[in-house]
Amino acid sequence: MANKILATEKYHEEIRGRLGVGKDVLSDTDIDALSVLPIGELKVIAAVPNYVELVGDDQVYMYAAAICMVAAILAPSMAAKIKKSKKDFDFSIENQLVDWGKYSVKLFDEAYQLIELISTSVSLADVPVFGLAGPTRAKERRSC
């Protein structure tokens, strides 16, 4: 399956960069998995159906949103992939503790903020909100 948005040669490195991990932790195969990359792209495409027509800054925003979306999908699995500490005879390294669930939410938020910067995107904030009034039949029953 060909990528629809992330068609550059360096998107693997950009996704790893967003997560702060190297190729030894996150392989190209993990990124390109059918349950990761295509889903991330399709989420961006759902928000920007006319993605093929975008040019200039709008195209850059869409690309960056797709990078963030794929990174957000991968973030929760990082806790299992990164060892907390490494010990050897000569040294001991303690990895930084990251709440990958919170970081995933942050990346999703960033992706949708980038989508909102696209001039032709449909804002999710434009959806009308309907309120419901309280029960009025109770008053009618009391008067009978």
C-alpha positions in Angstrom: 0.0 0.0 0.0 1.5 3.3 -1.1 1.7 6.2 1.3 -0.8 9.0 0.5 0.8 11.8 2.6 4.1 10.6 3.9 5.8 10.0 0.6 9.3 11.5 1.4 12.4 9.4 2.1 12.9 10.8 5.6 9.5 10.4 7.2 10.8 7.4 9.3 13.5 9.7 10.9 10.9 12.5 11.4 8.6 10.1 13.3 11.4 8.7 15.4 12.5 12.3 16.1 9.0 13.2 17.4 9.2 10.3 19.7 12.9 10.9 20.7 14.0 7.4 19.9 16.4 5.8 17.5 16.2 3.1 14.8 17.4 0.6 17.4 14.1 1.1 19.3 11.7 1.8 16.5 12.2 0.1 13.1 10.9 1.2 9.7 8.8 -1.9 9.7 7.1 -0.9 13.0 6.3 2.5 11.5 5.0 1.2 8.2 2.8 -1.5 9.8 -0.8 -1.6 8.4 -2.2 -0.7 11.8 0.0 2.4 12.2 1.0 4.4 9.2 -2.1 4.0 6.9 -4.4 4.6 9.9 -2.5 7.8 10.8 -2.7 9.0 7.3 -6.4 8.2 7.0 -7.2 10.1 10.1 -5.6 13.2 8.6 -7.4 12.6 5.3 -10.7 12.3 7.1 -10.2 15.8 8.5 -8.9 17.2 5.2 -10.7 15.4 2.3 -9.2 17.6 -0.3 -5.6 16.8 0.7 -4.5 16.2 -2.9 -5.2 19.8 -3.9 -3.2 21.4 -1.1 -0.1 23.4 -1.9 2.4 25.6 -0.1 2.0 26.0 3.6 -1.2 23.9 3.7 0.7 21.0 2.3 3.4 21.5 5.0 0.8 21.6 7.8 -0.8 18.4 6.4 2.5 16.6 6.3 3.4 17.7 9.8 0.0 16.6 11.1 0.5 13.1 9.5 3.9 12.8 11.2 2.3 13.8 14.6 -0.6 11.4 14.1 1.6 8.4 13.3 3.9 9.2 16.2 0.8 9.5 18.5 -0.4 6.1 17.4 3.1 4.6 18.2 3.7 6.4 21.5 1.8 4.1 23.8 3.9 1.1 22.6 7.2 2.9 23.5 7.0 2.0 27.2 7.4 -1.7 26.2 10.2 -1.0 23.7 12.5 1.2 25.8 14.4 -0.4 28.6 14.3 1.6 31.9 18.0 1.0 32.6 21.1 -0.5 31.2 23.9 -1.8 33.4 27.3 -3.1 32.5 30.5 -3.6 34.5 31.7 -0.1 33.9 28.6 2.0 33.6 24.9 2.3 34.5 22.4 4.3 32.4 19.0 5.2 33.7 16.5 6.2 31.0 14.2 9.2 31.4 10.7 8.2 32.6 8.1 9.3 30.0 4.4 9.0 30.4 3.8 7.8 26.9 0.0 7.9 27.3 0.1 11.7 28.0 2.6 12.2 25.3 0.4 10.4 22.8 -2.5 12.7 23.7 -0.2 15.7 23.3 0.8 14.5 19.8 -2.9 13.9 18.8 -3.7 17.5 20.0 -0.7 18.9 18.0 -1.8 17.0 14.9 -5.3 18.5 15.1 -3.9 21.9 15.7 -1.9 21.6 12.6 -5.0 20.5 10.7 -6.9 23.6 11.8 -4.1 25.7 10.3 -4.9 24.4 6.9 -7.0 27.0 5.2 -9.5 24.6 3.6 -10.0 22.3 6.6 -13.4 22.0 8.2 -13.1 23.1 11.8 -14.5 20.7 14.4 -15.5 23.7 16.5 -18.2 24.7 14.0 -20.5 21.8 15.0 -23.6 23.3 16.6 -24.3 22.3 20.2 -27.8 21.5 21.2 -29.0 21.9 24.8 -31.8 20.0 26.4 -34.4 21.6 28.6 -35.4 20.0 31.8 -38.5 17.8 32.2 -41.7 19.9 31.9 -44.3 17.1 32.2 -43.7 16.9 35.9 -45.3 20.3 36.3 -48.3 19.2 34.3 -48.9 16.2 36.5 -48.9 18.2 39.6 -51.6 20.5 38.4 -54.0 17.6 37.6 
